[in-house]
Amino acid sequence: MARRRAVRAYERTVESAGKSALPRMTWVRSSRHSTQSPLERLTGFSVLVERLDSGRWGDTSPEAMNARAGQIRRTSPVDLGPA
């Protein structure tokens, strides 16, 4: 519940600054609490780097994030854990 209030407060701050189009949030469905696998973190980081390089957000839908995680998993020489 506290996290939800913090997220909403952040959203209101961004909205009041007129920057609603800038941030993106993705959610991980997991049995773990407040943790992400290395693969999930790397996937999010790669989207952020792409945003910084291009100046635009790519597709951050659940389907696109899962597809990106799958591509990273297939091409990684190390085990990054579950998506």
Beta strands, then each sheet from edge to edge (+ up, - down):
end
